[in-house]
Amino acid sequence: MSVRKDIKRINEKEDDLGVLTLYLNTDASNPDLNNGEWKIHLKNEIKEMKQYADNTAQEPEKKTLKKLLKKVEDRVGELQRELQKGLMITASADGELWEEKILQVPVTTTLHWEKVPAMQQLQAMVQKYSKSAIIALQQMDARFIETELGAVIDEVTFSWDLNREDWLDYSSGASVGSRGSNQDHFERRFDENKNRWYKNLAPRLGKEIKDRGLEGAYLVGSNELVPDLEEHMHEGHLLGVLTKNIGMKPNHEIVSEIYQDLI
């Protein structure tokens, strides 16, 4: 289920006693958080909410809120080793709703106690880090990485087969011909024809974007490769272009660099 559908489902919940929603920034790449300072921020948020419970809330609300705060705090402790850049937990007083999401993007640490889940920040994150693709070029290979909120959802790799003169999709079970001892010859032929062959690839990438219901794609690769594919891509499909040779990096690092440089 997509995050948008999750948000719609969560937003349907109402609780007259209350719904607790936590956003916690756990991004260790942030200089202000790289020594675990997020734990202090969490304790401060919980302390303030307990003060509200003691000074303002009626007894049924006070009891339930404190119970939920303890449950959320304990759960964060259990998830500590799995945390990435952010965390969202929302839980209703009646126990019917408990939703948690470990996020690959940072959020602003806040704690909410309202009649409905506080989904505004997650909705804003979905708008900013939308369901999209990253096309990472490496001469004869093009990695199509589907991502949302920094998480890698799927990957397809298209590789150029010189003998068939066609792009083959690894995931389809196709056997891509060996480049072996003819690598230099292979690369020369590709360099000579890459504009024409990228023209052949562009509509396939466009179809992937359309069929998957994506907002578009970010194109990344070296200065020598990106322009040849960019000119053949549908303008409405391109969300941004980054001329950086990072195609050999793991998917999550490519996503991180795109987010850092283009979003």
C-alpha positions in Angstrom: 0.0 0.0 0.0 1.3 3.5 -0.9 2.0 6.1 1.8 -0.8 8.2 0.3 -3.3 5.4 0.8 -2.0 4.9 4.4 -2.5 8.5 5.2 -6.1 8.4 3.8 -6.9 5.4 5.9 -5.3 6.9 9.1 -7.1 10.2 8.6 -10.4 8.4 8.8 -9.8 7.7 12.5 -11.4 9.9 15.2 -11.3 9.4 18.9 -13.2 11.7 21.4 -10.6 11.0 24.1 -7.6 11.6 21.8 -5.0 10.4 19.3 -1.3 10.7 20.1 1.0 11.4 17.1 4.8 11.5 17.3 7.2 12.8 14.7 10.8 12.2 15.7 13.9 13.4 13.8 16.6 10.7 14.2 18.9 11.8 11.3 22.4 11.0 12.5 23.8 13.0 9.5 22.5 16.2 11.2 25.3 17.7 13.3 22.8 18.5 16.0 21.7 14.9 16.3 24.8 12.7 15.6 25.4 12.0 19.2 21.9 10.7 19.9 20.5 14.1 20.9 17.1 13.0 19.5 16.6 11.0 22.7 16.8 14.3 24.7 14.3 15.9 22.3 11.9 13.0 22.7 12.1 13.2 26.5 11.4 16.9 26.4 8.3 16.4 24.2 7.0 13.7 26.5 7.7 15.8 29.6 5.7 18.7 28.2 2.8 16.4 27.3 2.8 14.9 30.8 2.7 18.4 32.2 -0.4 19.0 30.1 -1.9 15.7 31.4 -1.3 16.7 35.1 -2.3 20.3 34.8 -5.2 20.4 32.3 -6.6 17.0 31.4 -9.6 15.4 33.2 -8.9 12.0 34.9 -10.0 9.6 32.1 -7.9 11.6 29.5 -5.0 12.0 31.9 -4.8 8.3 32.6 -5.1 7.3 29.0 -2.6 9.9 27.7 0.1 8.9 30.2 -0.4 5.2 29.3 0.0 6.0 25.6 3.1 8.2 26.2 4.7 5.2 28.1 3.8 2.8 25.3 5.2 5.1 22.6 8.4 5.8 24.5 8.9 2.1 25.1 8.3 1.4 21.4 10.9 4.0 20.3 13.4 2.2 22.5 12.6 -1.1 20.9 13.0 0.4 17.4 16.3 2.3 18.3 18.6 0.0 16.2 16.3 0.2 13.2 15.8 4.0 13.1 17.0 5.8 9.9 16.3 9.6 9.5 12.8 9.9 11.0 10.0 8.1 12.8 6.2 8.6 12.9 3.9 6.9 15.4 0.3 7.6 15.8 -2.0 5.8 18.4 -5.6 6.3 19.4 -6.9 6.2 23.0 -9.3 3.4 22.2 -6.5 1.1 20.9 -8.0 0.8 17.4 -5.2 2.7 15.8 -1.5 2.0 16.1 0.6 3.1 13.1 4.4 3.4 12.9 6.7 4.3 10.0 10.4 4.4 10.0 11.3 7.1 7.5 14.3 7.6 5.2 13.8 11.3 5.3 14.1 13.7 8.3 11.0 15.3 10.0 10.6 18.0 12.7 10.3 16.5 16.1 6.8 17.2 17.5 4.2 15.5 19.7 0.5 16.0 19.1 -2.6 15.0 21.2 -5.8 15.7 19.2 -9.1 14.2 18.4 -7.7 13.0 15.0 -4.2 11.9 13.8 -1.8 14.8 13.0 -0.9 13.8 9.5 0.0 17.2 8.1 3.7 16.7 8.4 3.7 13.3 6.8 1.5 14.7 4.0 4.0 17.5 3.4 6.8 14.9 3.2 4.9 12.8 0.7 4.5 16.0 -1.5 8.2 16.8 -1.2 9.6 13.3 -1.6 6.9 12.0 -4.0 6.6 8.6 -5.5 9.0 9.0 -8.4 12.0 7.3 -10.1 15.7 7.8 -10.4 17.3 6.9 -13.7 21.0 6.3 -13.0 23.0 6.0 -16.2 26.2 4.1 -16.6 27.0 4.1 -20.3 25.4 0.7 -21.4 23.2 0.3 -18.3 20.3 2.3 -17.0 19.0 1.6 -13.5 15.4 2.6 -13.0 14.9 3.0 -9.2 11.4 3.6 -7.9 11.3 5.5 -4.6 9.0 7.2 -2.2 9.9 9.1 1.0 13.5 8.0 0.5 12.7 4.3 0.5 13.6 2.1 -2.5 10.4 0.4 -3.7 11.6 -1.4 -6.8 14.5 -1.5 -9.3 14.7 -2.4 -13.0 18.0 -2.5 -14.9 18.1 -2.1 -18.6 21.3 -3.2 -20.3 22.3 -2.7 -24.0 22.9 -6.0 -25.8 25.3 -5.3 -28.7 24.5 -8.5 -30.6 20.7 -7.9 -30.5 21.0 -4.1 -30.6 18.3 -3.8 -28.0 17.8 -2.9 -24.4 17.2 -5.9 -22.2 15.6 -5.9 -18.8 17.4 -8.1 -16.3 14.3 -8.6 -14.2 12.5 -10.2 -17.2 14.9 -13.1 -17.2 16.6 -12.0 -20.4 20.2 -13.1 -20.8 22.4 -10.1 -21.5 25.3 -11.0 -23.8 28.8 -11.1 -22.4 31.0 -8.0 -23.0 34.1 -9.9 -22.0 37.3 -9.5 -24.1 35.5 -7.2 -26.6 34.8 -4.6 -23.9 36.9 -1.8 -25.6 35.3 -2.5 -29.0 31.9 -2.6 -27.3 32.4 0.7 -25.6 33.6 2.4 -28.8 30.5 1.2 -30.7 28.3 2.4 -27.9 29.9 5.8 -27.8 29.5 6.2 -31.5 25.8 5.3 -31.4 24.7 6.2 -27.9 22.4 9.0 -29.0 20.5 6.8 -31.3 20.4 3.9 -28.8 19.3 6.2 -25.9 16.5 7.4 -28.2 15.3 3.8 -28.3 15.5 3.6 -24.5 13.6 6.8 -23.7 10.0 5.6 -24.5 10.6 2.4 -22.4 11.5 4.6 -19.4 8.5 6.8 -20.1 6.3 3.7 -20.1 7.7 2.6 -16.7 6.9 6.1 -15.3 3.4 6.0 -16.6 2.5 2.4 -15.8 3.8 2.8 -12.2 1.8 6.0 -11.7 4.9 8.0 -10.8 5.2 11.8 -10.5 8.2 11.6 -12.9 11.9 10.8 -12.8 15.2 12.3 -11.8 18.0 11.6 -14.3 21.6 11.2 -13.0 24.8 10.3 -14.8 28.0 11.7 -16.2 28.2 14.8 -18.5 29.0 12.5 -21.4 25.8 10.4 -21.0 23.0 12.5 -19.5 22.4 15.0 -22.5 21.9 12.1 -25.0 19.1 10.6 -23.0 17.7 13.9 -21.7 16.9 15.2 -25.2 14.7 12.1 -25.9 12.8 12.0 -22.6 9.3 13.5 -22.5 9.7 16.9 -20.8 6.8 16.2 -18.5 8.5 13.1 -17.2 11.7 14.8 -15.9 11.6 16.2 -12.4 15.3 17.1 -12.4 18.8 16.3 -13.8 22.0 15.7 -11.9 25.3 15.4 -13.9 27.1 13.3 -11.4 28.7 9.9 -12.0 27.2 7.9 -9.1 25.7 5.0 -11.0 28.0 2.4 -9.2 26.7 3.4 -5.8 24.1 1.4 -3.9 20.5 2.5 -4.5 20.0 4.1 -1.1 23.1 6.3 -1.6 21.9 7.4 -5.0 18.5 8.3 -3.6 20.2 10.3 -0.8 22.3 12.3 -3.2 19.4 13.1 -5.5 17.4 14.3 -2.4 20.3 16.3 -1.2 21.2 18.0 -4.5 17.8 18.3 -6.3 15.0 18.5 -3.6 
